[in-house]
Amino acid sequence: MKAVSVFCVLLVLAVLPSFTLGAQEQQGLPKTDERLPAGVSPLMEVPSNMDWSAIAEHLTYYGYKTEVVGQELYATSDVGHNLAFSKGTIGMLISAFYVNDSEHTFGCDFYEKVNSTNAQAQLVRTYYDPATKTFVLEGYYTAEYDRAKFATYFTSLLAEFEKVLNDYASWLLLNYPPAAGEQTPN
């Protein structure tokens, strides 16, 4: 069983870079940029002129508490997703992290679910890191900050986060029922 799980992880890790490349091509971003050192992707963290203070102010409207740490902005909420914002060459990466505290080891069926979710998603890409037992949802805002455009994007991103999380929760409960005494996800 462990050999199958290791194979699934390696398969997902081999396929994951193609999702990133596909996302770059779909967004019309170049695969390489002659202004960047060789081997550096335009989506890697290269500070843009993104203004964290304007975005932090915008997020407080949604009820988030914000903190800038280095080149990243963290937004926490008592009722919403806790988010990390990272600057890119153009725009920013918005990530939400969820730690799996159960003792389940996911099989190939789970990684197939991740792949099918990514194929159907419009704004969100997901992946699972078995080493840290962390499930990650990411969206990439591909423009400089504009209040109206960001509001539209962010509202749509949060709605898709909810849709994806509800879909995963239903699927996990069906395929990996909680053990006796384990709590079920909300």
C-alpha positions in Angstrom: 0.0 0.0 0.0 2.9 2.4 0.8 4.4 1.7 -2.6 1.2 2.7 -4.3 1.0 5.9 -2.1 4.6 6.8 -3.0 3.9 6.2 -6.7 0.9 8.5 -6.5 2.9 11.3 -4.8 5.6 11.0 -7.4 3.0 11.0 -10.2 1.4 14.1 -8.8 4.7 15.9 -8.3 5.6 15.0 -11.9 2.4 16.3 -13.3 2.1 19.4 -11.0 4.7 21.6 -13.0 2.6 21.1 -16.1 -0.4 22.8 -14.3 1.8 25.8 -13.5 3.1 26.1 -17.0 -0.5 25.7 -18.4 -1.7 28.4 -16.1 1.1 30.7 -17.3 0.2 30.1 -20.9 -3.6 30.5 -20.3 -3.0 33.8 -18.5 -0.9 35.0 -21.5 2.3 35.3 -19.4 5.6 34.5 -21.0 7.3 31.2 -20.1 10.5 33.1 -19.6 11.4 36.7 -19.3 14.8 38.0 -20.6 14.8 40.5 -17.7 15.0 37.7 -15.2 18.0 35.4 -14.5 18.0 32.1 -16.4 15.7 29.5 -14.8 13.6 32.0 -13.0 9.9 31.9 -13.8 7.9 35.1 -14.1 5.5 33.8 -11.4 8.3 33.4 -8.9 8.5 35.9 -6.1 10.0 39.0 -7.8 8.7 42.1 -6.1 6.3 44.1 -8.2 5.2 47.6 -7.3 2.1 46.1 -5.5 1.1 48.3 -2.7 0.4 46.2 0.4 -1.1 49.1 2.3 -3.9 49.6 -0.2 -4.6 45.8 -0.3 -4.5 45.6 3.5 -7.0 48.4 3.8 -9.3 46.7 1.2 -9.1 43.4 3.2 -10.2 45.1 6.4 -13.4 45.9 4.6 -13.9 42.1 4.4 -13.2 41.7 8.1 -9.6 40.5 7.8 -6.8 41.5 10.2 -3.6 42.0 8.1 0.1 42.0 8.8 3.0 42.5 6.4 6.0 40.3 6.9 8.9 40.8 4.5 7.5 40.6 1.0 4.3 38.9 2.1 0.9 40.0 3.4 -1.0 37.8 5.8 -4.7 38.2 6.3 -6.5 36.4 9.1 -10.2 36.1 9.8 -12.3 34.6 12.6 -14.9 33.5 10.1 -13.2 33.3 6.7 -10.0 31.8 5.2 -6.6 32.7 6.5 -4.7 33.9 3.5 -1.1 34.6 2.4 -0.4 37.1 -0.4 2.9 36.9 -2.2 4.1 39.4 -4.8 4.9 38.3 -8.3 6.4 39.9 -11.3 2.8 40.9 -12.3 0.2 40.7 -9.7 0.1 38.4 -6.7 -0.4 34.8 -5.5 -3.1 34.3 -3.0 -2.9 31.1 -0.9 -4.9 29.4 1.8 -3.4 26.5 3.7 -5.3 23.7 5.5 -3.5 21.2 7.7 -4.8 17.6 7.7 -4.8 16.5 11.3 -6.3 13.1 10.7 -4.2 9.9 10.6 -5.4 9.0 7.1 -2.9 8.3 4.3 -4.5 9.3 1.1 -4.4 6.9 -1.9 -4.3 7.5 -5.6 -8.0 8.2 -5.6 -7.4 11.4 -3.6 -4.7 12.7 -6.0 -7.1 11.9 -8.9 -9.7 14.1 -7.2 -7.1 16.9 -6.9 -6.3 16.6 -10.6 -10.0 16.6 -11.6 -10.7 19.6 -9.3 -7.9 21.5 -11.0 -9.2 20.6 -14.4 -12.7 22.0 -13.5 -11.6 25.1 -11.5 -11.6 28.5 -13.1 -9.6 30.6 -10.6 -8.2 28.1 -8.0 -5.5 25.6 -8.2 -5.1 23.0 -5.5 -2.4 20.6 -4.3 -1.7 18.5 -1.3 1.8 18.2 0.3 1.9 14.8 2.1 5.2 15.7 3.9 3.5 18.5 5.8 0.0 17.1 5.5 -1.1 20.5 4.1 -3.8 21.1 1.5 -3.3 24.3 -0.4 -5.7 26.4 -2.5 -4.1 29.1 -4.7 -5.3 31.8 -7.0 -3.2 34.3 -9.0 -4.4 37.9 -9.4 -2.7 38.9 -12.7 -2.8 42.7 -12.5 -1.6 45.6 -10.5 -4.0 46.5 -7.7 -7.1 48.3 -8.8 -9.9 48.6 -6.2 -12.8 47.6 -8.4 -11.0 44.8 -10.3 -9.5 43.3 -7.2 -12.9 43.4 -5.4 -14.5 41.4 -8.3 -11.6 39.0 -8.5 -11.4 38.5 -4.7 -15.1 37.9 -4.3 -15.1 35.3 -7.1 -11.9 33.7 -5.6 -13.5 33.3 -2.2 -16.6 31.8 -3.7 -14.6 29.3 -5.6 -12.5 28.5 -2.5 -15.8 27.7 -0.7 -17.0 25.6 -3.6 -13.8 23.6 -3.8 -13.6 23.1 -0.1 -17.2 21.9 0.1 -16.6 19.5 -2.8 -13.4 18.1 -1.1 -15.2 17.8 2.3 -18.1 15.8 0.8 -15.7 13.6 -1.2 -13.4 13.0 1.8 -16.3 12.1 4.1 -17.6 9.6 1.5 -14.2 8.0 0.7 -12.3 8.5 4.0 -14.9 8.4 6.8 -13.7 9.6 10.1 -12.4 7.1 12.6 -14.3 6.6 15.9 -13.8 9.8 18.0 -12.5 11.9 15.1 -14.2 15.2 14.4 -15.8 15.8 11.0 -15.0 18.9 9.0 -17.4 21.8 9.2 
